[in-house]
Amino acid sequence: MEKELAFEIVSKIIFDKACQLIVGGNPAFESEKVLFHIEMCMNEWGYKSALVSEYCDAVKQENDHMRDLGIDE
């Protein structure tokens, strides 16, 4: 399996769990941190994935809504 694909698969698993939390009315702060860390590691290793970036941005946007409501880490 290609390393970039492995990063994308792991990111998808984390993103799906984050979506479950958010749909349930809970923040997914830890998922946000993990997704951004995965993206950072990919960049350090010379990989770039629009899919992983999309997951990061989507979870951050939803968590920002939670933060705006006063829900903090």
PDB file as gemmi writes it, atoms N, CA and C in Angstrom:
CRYST1    1.000    1.000    1.000  90.00  90.00  90.00 P 1                      
ATOM      1  N   MET A   1       0.850  -1.180   0.000  1.00  0.00           N  
ATOM      2  CA  MET A   1       0.000   0.000   0.000  1.00  0.00           C  
ATOM      3  C   MET A   1       0.893   1.240   0.000  1.00  0.00           C  
ATOM      4  N   GLU A   2       0.538   2.198  -0.803  1.00  0.00           N  
ATOM      5  CA  GLU A   2       1.263   3.454  -0.871  1.00  0.00           C  
ATOM      6  C   GLU A   2       1.073   4.228   0.441  1.00  0.00           C  
ATOM      7  N   LYS A   3       2.144   4.883   0.914  1.00  0.00           N  
ATOM      8  CA  LYS A   3       2.074   5.596   2.196  1.00  0.00           C  
ATOM      9  C   LYS A   3       1.019   6.693   2.189  1.00  0.00           C  
ATOM     10  N   GLU A   4       0.924   7.414   1.089  1.00  0.00           N  
ATOM     11  CA  GLU A   4      -0.069   8.486   1.018  1.00  0.00           C  
ATOM     12  C   GLU A   4      -1.486   7.931   1.174  1.00  0.00           C  
ATOM     13  N   LEU A   5      -1.747   6.796   0.567  1.00  0.00           N  
ATOM     14  CA  LEU A   5      -3.053   6.150   0.695  1.00  0.00           C  
ATOM     15  C   LEU A   5      -3.301   5.710   2.137  1.00  0.00           C  
ATOM     16  N   ALA A   6      -2.273   5.228   2.803  1.00  0.00           N  
ATOM     17  CA  ALA A   6      -2.411   4.820   4.202  1.00  0.00           C  
ATOM     18  C   ALA A   6      -2.791   6.018   5.078  1.00  0.00           C  
ATOM     19  N   PHE A   7      -2.139   7.160   4.852  1.00  0.00           N  
ATOM     20  CA  PHE A   7      -2.492   8.380   5.587  1.00  0.00           C  
ATOM     21  C   PHE A   7      -3.951   8.752   5.335  1.00  0.00           C  
ATOM     22  N   GLU A   8      -4.390   8.639   4.089  1.00  0.00           N  
ATOM     23  CA  GLU A   8      -5.764   8.996   3.744  1.00  0.00           C  
ATOM     24  C   GLU A   8      -6.774   8.056   4.392  1.00  0.00           C  
ATOM     25  N   ILE A   9      -6.457   6.782   4.456  1.00  0.00           N  
ATOM     26  CA  ILE A   9      -7.362   5.811   5.084  1.00  0.00           C  
ATOM     27  C   ILE A   9      -7.497   6.089   6.576  1.00  0.00           C  
ATOM     28  N   VAL A  10      -6.378   6.317   7.239  1.00  0.00           N  
ATOM     29  CA  VAL A  10      -6.413   6.620   8.678  1.00  0.00           C  
ATOM     30  C   VAL A  10      -7.169   7.926   8.917  1.00  0.00           C  
ATOM     31  N   SER A  11      -6.925   8.918   8.080  1.00  0.00           N  
ATOM     32  CA  SER A  11      -7.617  10.201   8.214  1.00  0.00           C  
ATOM     33  C   SER A  11      -9.121  10.034   8.041  1.00  0.00           C  
ATOM     34  N   LYS A  12      -9.530   9.180   7.115  1.00  0.00           N  
ATOM     35  CA  LYS A  12     -10.958   8.930   6.891  1.00  0.00           C  
ATOM     36  C   LYS A  12     -11.605   8.289   8.119  1.00  0.00           C  
ATOM     37  N   ILE A  13     -10.915   7.372   8.751  1.00  0.00           N  
ATOM     38  CA  ILE A  13     -11.430   6.735   9.967  1.00  0.00           C  
ATOM     39  C   ILE A  13     -11.617   7.780  11.065  1.00  0.00           C  
ATOM     40  N   ILE A  14     -10.620   8.634  11.247  1.00  0.00           N  
ATOM     41  CA  ILE A  14     -10.695   9.684  12.274  1.00  0.00           C  
ATOM     42  C   ILE A  14     -11.804  10.676  11.934  1.00  0.00           C  
ATOM     43  N   PHE A  15     -11.896  11.054  10.666  1.00  0.00           N  
ATOM     44  CA  PHE A  15     -12.927  11.992  10.225  1.00  0.00           C  
ATOM     45  C   PHE A  15     -14.323  11.419  10.469  1.00  0.00           C  
ATOM     46  N   ASP A  16     -14.532  10.163  10.149  1.00  0.00           N  
ATOM     47  CA  ASP A  16     -15.839   9.530  10.363  1.00  0.00           C  
ATOM     48  C   ASP A  16     -16.233   9.546  11.835  1.00  0.00           C  
ATOM     49  N   LYS A  17     -15.283   9.270  12.714  1.00  0.00           N  
ATOM     50  CA  LYS A  17     -15.562   9.300  14.156  1.00  0.00           C  
ATOM     51  C   LYS A  17     -15.875  10.723  14.605  1.00  0.00           C  
ATOM     52  N   ALA A  18     -15.127  11.696  14.066  1.00  0.00           N  
ATOM     53  CA  ALA A  18     -15.384  13.100  14.401  1.00  0.00           C  
ATOM     54  C   ALA A  18     -16.795  13.495  13.977  1.00  0.00           C  
ATOM     55  N   CYS A  19     -17.217  13.043  12.810  1.00  0.00           N  
ATOM     56  CA  CYS A  19     -18.570  13.340  12.327  1.00  0.00           C  
ATOM     57  C   CYS A  19     -19.628  12.763  13.259  1.00  0.00           C  
ATOM     58  N   GLN A  20     -19.394  11.565  13.754  1.00  0.00           N  
ATOM     59  CA  GLN A  20     -20.334  10.955  14.699  1.00  0.00           C  
ATOM     60  C   GLN A  20     -20.448  11.805  15.962  1.00  0.00           C  
ATOM     61  N   LEU A  21     -19.310  12.275  16.458  1.00  0.00           N  
ATOM     62  CA  LEU A  21     -19.323  13.116  17.654  1.00  0.00           C  
ATOM     63  C   LEU A  21     -20.083  14.413  17.398  1.00  0.00           C  
ATOM     64  N   ILE A  22     -19.779  15.056  16.280  1.00  0.00           N  
ATOM     65  CA  ILE A  22     -20.379  16.354  15.969  1.00  0.00           C  
ATOM     66  C   ILE A  22     -21.882  16.222  15.737  1.00  0.00           C  
ATOM     67  N   VAL A  23     -22.298  15.199  15.013  1.00  0.00           N  
ATOM     68  CA  VAL A  23     -23.730  14.973  14.778  1.00  0.00           C  
ATOM     69  C   VAL A  23     -24.446  14.734  16.104  1.00  0.00           C  
ATOM     70  N   GLY A  24     -23.748  14.123  17.049  1.00  0.00           N  
ATOM     71  CA  GLY A  24     -24.309  13.890  18.373  1.00  0.00           C  
ATOM     72  C   GLY A  24     -24.283  15.117  19.270  1.00  0.00           C  
ATOM     73  N   GLY A  25     -23.800  16.242  18.743  1.00  0.00           N  
ATOM     74  CA  GLY A  25     -23.778  17.483  19.516  1.00  0.00           C  
ATOM     75  C   GLY A  25     -22.545  17.665  20.372  1.00  0.00           C  
ATOM     76  N   ASN A  26     -21.534  16.872  20.115  1.00  0.00           N  
ATOM     77  CA  ASN A  26     -20.299  16.949  20.891  1.00  0.00           C  
ATOM     78  C   ASN A  26     -19.161  17.489  20.029  1.00  0.00           C  
ATOM     79  N   PRO A  27     -18.222  18.198  20.660  1.00  0.00           N  
ATOM     80  CA  PRO A  27     -17.060  18.662  19.896  1.00  0.00           C  
ATOM     81  C   PRO A  27     -16.123  17.502  19.575  1.00  0.00           C  
ATOM     82  N   ALA A  28     -15.306  17.700  18.562  1.00  0.00           N  
ATOM     83  CA  ALA A  28     -14.317  16.689  18.165  1.00  0.00           C  
ATOM     84  C   ALA A  28     -12.932  17.333  18.167  1.00  0.00           C  
ATOM     85  N   PHE A  29     -12.594  17.949  19.297  1.00  0.00           N  
ATOM     86  CA  PHE A  29     -11.330  18.679  19.395  1.00  0.00           C  
ATOM     87  C   PHE A  29     -10.122  17.770  19.205  1.00  0.00           C  
ATOM     88  N   GLU A  30     -10.160  16.587  19.804  1.00  0.00           N  
ATOM     89  CA  GLU A  30      -9.026  15.666  19.683  1.00  0.00           C  
ATOM     90  C   GLU A  30      -8.854  15.200  18.247  1.00  0.00           C  
ATOM     91  N   SER A  31      -9.960  14.936  17.588  1.00  0.00           N  
ATOM     92  CA  SER A  31      -9.899  14.518  16.182  1.00  0.00           C  
ATOM     93  C   SER A  31      -9.276  15.612  15.326  1.00  0.00           C  
ATOM     94  N   GLU A  32      -9.628  16.849  15.610  1.00  0.00           N  
ATOM     95  CA  GLU A  32      -9.056  17.984  14.881  1.00  0.00           C  
ATOM     96  C   GLU A  32      -7.535  18.008  15.039  1.00  0.00           C  
ATOM     97  N   LYS A  33      -7.076  17.851  16.264  1.00  0.00           N  
ATOM     98  CA  LYS A  33      -5.630  17.861  16.516  1.00  0.00           C  
ATOM     99  C   LYS A  33      -4.927  16.722  15.784  1.00  0.00           C  
ATOM    100  N   VAL A  34      -5.524  15.544  15.829  1.00  0.00           N  
ATOM    101  CA  VAL A  34      -4.912  14.379  15.181  1.00  0.00           C  
ATOM    102  C   VAL A  34      -4.867  14.565  13.665  1.00  0.00           C  
ATOM    103  N   LEU A  35      -5.943  15.059  13.085  1.00  0.00           N  
ATOM    104  CA  LEU A  35      -5.963  15.261  11.636  1.00  0.00           C  
ATOM    105  C   LEU A  35      -4.913  16.279  11.195  1.00  0.00           C  
ATOM    106  N   PHE A  36      -4.781  17.365  11.953  1.00  0.00           N  
ATOM    107  CA  PHE A  36      -3.761  18.354  11.600  1.00  0.00           C  
ATOM    108  C   PHE A  36      -2.356  17.789  11.801  1.00  0.00           C  
ATOM    109  N   HIS A  37      -2.193  16.925  12.789  1.00  0.00           N  
ATOM    110  CA  HIS A  37      -0.885  16.291  12.993  1.00  0.00           C  
ATOM    111  C   HIS A  37      -0.562  15.349  11.832  1.00  0.00           C  
ATOM    112  N   ILE A  38      -1.536  14.603  11.383  1.00  0.00           N  
ATOM    113  CA  ILE A  38      -1.331  13.720  10.224  1.00  0.00           C  
ATOM    114  C   ILE A  38      -0.946  14.554   9.005  1.00  0.00           C  
ATOM    115  N   GLU A  39      -1.653  15.658   8.797  1.00  0.00           N  
ATOM    116  CA  GLU A  39      -1.332  16.526   7.655  1.00  0.00           C  
ATOM    117  C   GLU A  39       0.094  17.074   7.770  1.00  0.00           C  
ATOM    118  N   MET A  40       0.494  17.462   8.980  1.00  0.00           N  
ATOM    119  CA  MET A  40       1.844  17.967   9.202  1.00  0.00           C  
ATOM    120  C   MET A  40       2.889  16.891   8.901  1.00  0.00           C  
ATOM    121  N   CYS A  41       2.646  15.678   9.377  1.00  0.00           N  
ATOM    122  CA  CYS A  41       3.579  14.573   9.111  1.00  0.00           C  
ATOM    123  C   CYS A  41       3.675  14.286   7.619  1.00  0.00           C  
ATOM    124  N   MET A  42       2.551  14.305   6.941  1.00  0.00           N  
ATOM    125  CA  MET A  42       2.570  14.087   5.495  1.00  0.00           C  
ATOM    126  C   MET A  42       3.439  15.130   4.800  1.00  0.00           C  
ATOM    127  N   ASN A  43       3.263  16.392   5.193  1.00  0.00           N  
ATOM    128  CA  ASN A  43       4.062  17.462   4.591  1.00  0.00           C  
ATOM    129  C   ASN A  43       5.542  17.275   4.872  1.00  0.00           C  
ATOM    130  N   GLU A  44       5.876  16.864   6.091  1.00  0.00           N  
ATOM    131  CA  GLU A  44       7.280  16.636   6.445  1.00  0.00           C  
ATOM    132  C   GLU A  44       7.887  15.513   5.615  1.00  0.00           C  
ATOM    133  N   TRP A  45       7.087  14.536   5.249  1.00  0.00           N  
ATOM    134  CA  TRP A  45       7.570  13.397   4.463  1.00  0.00           C  
ATOM    135  C   TRP A  45       7.437  13.635   2.962  1.00  0.00           C  
ATOM    136  N   GLY A  46       6.972  14.829   2.595  1.00  0.00           N  
ATOM    137  CA  GLY A  46       6.883  15.172   1.179  1.00  0.00           C  
ATOM    138  C   GLY A  46       5.598  14.757   0.495  1.00  0.00           C  
ATOM    139  N   TYR A  47       4.570  14.445   1.268  1.00  0.00           N  
ATOM    140  CA  TYR A  47       3.282  14.062   0.695  1.00  0.00           C  
ATOM    141  C   TYR A  47       2.294  15.208   0.852  1.00  0.00           C  
ATOM    142  N   LYS A  48       1.347  15.287  -0.059  1.00  0.00           N  
ATOM    143  CA  LYS A  48       0.293  16.291   0.006  1.00  0.00           C  
ATOM    144  C   LYS A  48      -1.003  15.621  -0.417  1.00  0.00           C  
ATOM    145  N   SER A  49      -2.041  15.812   0.374  1.00  0.00           N  
ATOM    146  CA  SER A  49      -3.330  15.198   0.059  1.00  0.00           C  
ATOM    147  C   SER A  49      -4.443  16.226   0.247  1.00  0.00           C  
ATOM    148  N   ALA A  50      -5.141  16.526  -0.839  1.00  0.00           N  
ATOM    149  CA  ALA A  50      -6.277  17.437  -0.760  1.00  0.00           C  
ATOM    150  C   ALA A  50      -7.380  16.838   0.107  1.00  0.00           C  
ATOM    151  N   LEU A  51      -7.492  15.520   0.098  1.00  0.00           N  
ATOM    152  CA  LEU A  51      -8.513  14.838   0.888  1.00  0.00           C  
ATOM    153  C   LEU A  51      -8.276  15.041   2.385  1.00  0.00           C  
ATOM    154  N   VAL A  52      -7.048  14.845   2.831  1.00  0.00           N  
ATOM    155  CA  VAL A  52      -6.721  15.031   4.247  1.00  0.00           C  
ATOM    156  C   VAL A  52      -6.919  16.497   4.637  1.00  0.00           C  
ATOM    157  N   SER A  53      -6.518  17.416   3.776  1.00  0.00           N  
ATOM    158  CA  SER A  53      -6.721  18.846   4.046  1.00  0.00           C  
ATOM    159  C   SER A  53      -8.204  19.168   4.182  1.00  0.00           C  
ATOM    160  N   GLU A  54      -9.009  18.546   3.350  1.00  0.00           N  
ATOM    161  CA  GLU A  54     -10.456  18.742   3.408  1.00  0.00           C  
ATOM    162  C   GLU A  54     -11.023  18.239   4.732  1.00  0.00           C  
ATOM    163  N   TYR A  55     -10.579  17.069   5.174  1.00  0.00           N  
ATOM    164  CA  TYR A  55     -11.015  16.543   6.470  1.00  0.00           C  
ATOM    165  C   TYR A  55     -10.633  17.506   7.592  1.00  0.00           C  
ATOM    166  N   CYS A  56      -9.401  17.996   7.563  1.00  0.00           N  
ATOM    167  CA  CYS A  56      -8.931  18.933   8.591  1.00  0.00           C  
ATOM    168  C   CYS A  56      -9.814  20.172   8.637  1.00  0.00           C  
ATOM    169  N   ASP A  57     -10.036  20.763   7.483  1.00  0.00           N  
ATOM    170  CA  ASP A  57     -10.809  22.001   7.412  1.00  0.00           C  
ATOM    171  C   ASP A  57     -12.255  21.801   7.855  1.00  0.00           C  
ATOM    172  N   ALA A  58     -12.849  20.688   7.466  1.00  0.00           N  
ATOM    173  CA  ALA A  58     -14.246  20.426   7.824  1.00  0.00           C  
ATOM    174  C   ALA A  58     -14.415  20.254   9.332  1.00  0.00           C  
ATOM    175  N   VAL A  59     -13.531  19.486   9.946  1.00  0.00           N  
ATOM    176  CA  VAL A  59     -13.630  19.266  11.396  1.00  0.00           C  
ATOM    177  C   VAL A  59     -13.321  20.557  12.143  1.00  0.00           C  
ATOM    178  N   LYS A  60     -12.337  21.311  11.688  1.00  0.00           N  
ATOM    179  CA  LYS A  60     -12.009  22.586  12.335  1.00  0.00           C  
ATOM    180  C   LYS A  60     -13.193  23.539  12.266  1.00  0.00           C  
ATOM    181  N   GLN A  61     -13.851  23.603  11.115  1.00  0.00           N  
ATOM    182  CA  GLN A  61     -14.998  24.485  10.957  1.00  0.00           C  
ATOM    183  C   GLN A  61     -16.114  24.123  11.941  1.00  0.00           C  
ATOM    184  N   GLU A  62     -16.410  22.850  12.060  1.00  0.00           N  
ATOM    185  CA  GLU A  62     -17.455  22.424  12.996  1.00  0.00           C  
ATOM    186  C   GLU A  62     -17.042  22.685  14.443  1.00  0.00           C  
ATOM    187  N   ASN A  63     -15.779  22.423  14.762  1.00  0.00           N  
ATOM    188  CA  ASN A  63     -15.306  22.697  16.119  1.00  0.00           C  
ATOM    189  C   ASN A  63     -15.307  24.192  16.417  1.00  0.00           C  
ATOM    190  N   ASP A  64     -15.028  25.016  15.411  1.00  0.00           N  
ATOM    191  CA  ASP A  64     -15.084  26.467  15.610  1.00  0.00           C  
ATOM    192  C   ASP A  64     -16.494  26.910  15.972  1.00  0.00           C  
ATOM    193  N   HIS A  65     -17.504  26.263  15.385  1.00  0.00           N  
ATOM    194  CA  HIS A  65     -18.893  26.558  15.764  1.00  0.00           C  
ATOM    195  C   HIS A  65     -19.114  26.214  17.240  1.00  0.00           C  
ATOM    196  N   MET A  66     -18.567  25.102  17.674  1.00  0.00           N  
ATOM    197  CA  MET A  66     -18.681  24.708  19.085  1.00  0.00           C  
ATOM    198  C   MET A  66     -17.979  25.735  19.977  1.00  0.00           C  
ATOM    199  N   ARG A  67     -16.804  26.175  19.564  1.00  0.00           N  
ATOM    200  CA  ARG A  67     -16.061  27.177  20.338  1.00  0.00           C  
ATOM    201  C   ARG A  67     -16.850  28.481  20.432  1.00  0.00           C  
ATOM    202  N   ASP A  68     -17.496  28.867  19.323  1.00  0.00           N  
ATOM    203  CA  ASP A  68     -18.310  30.080  19.315  1.00  0.00           C  
ATOM    204  C   ASP A  68     -19.477  29.978  20.293  1.00  0.00           C  
ATOM    205  N   LEU A  69     -19.932  28.763  20.541  1.00  0.00           N  
ATOM    206  CA  LEU A  69     -21.018  28.542  21.502  1.00  0.00           C  
ATOM    207  C   LEU A  69     -20.514  28.479  22.943  1.00  0.00           C  
ATOM    208  N   GLY A  70     -19.198  28.611  23.107  1.00  0.00           N  
ATOM    209  CA  GLY A  70     -18.621  28.604  24.447  1.00  0.00           C  
ATOM    210  C   GLY A  70     -18.149  27.247  24.917  1.00  0.00           C  
ATOM    211  N   ILE A  71     -18.158  26.268  24.044  1.00  0.00           N  
ATOM    212  CA  ILE A  71     -17.676  24.936  24.403  1.00  0.00           C  
ATOM    213  C   ILE A  71     -16.175  24.910  24.164  1.00  0.00           C  
ATOM    214  N   ASP A  72     -15.420  24.733  25.223  1.00  0.00           N  
ATOM    215  CA  ASP A  72     -13.960  24.761  25.131  1.00  0.00           C  
ATOM    216  C   ASP A  72     -13.379  23.385  25.353  1.00  0.00           C  
ATOM    217  N   GLU A  73     -12.120  23.299  24.969  1.00  0.00           N  
ATOM    218  CA  GLU A  73     -11.379  22.060  25.188  1.00  0.00           C  
ATOM    219  C   GLU A  73     -11.147  21.935  26.648  1.00  0.00           C  
TER     220      GLU A  73                                                      
END                                                                             
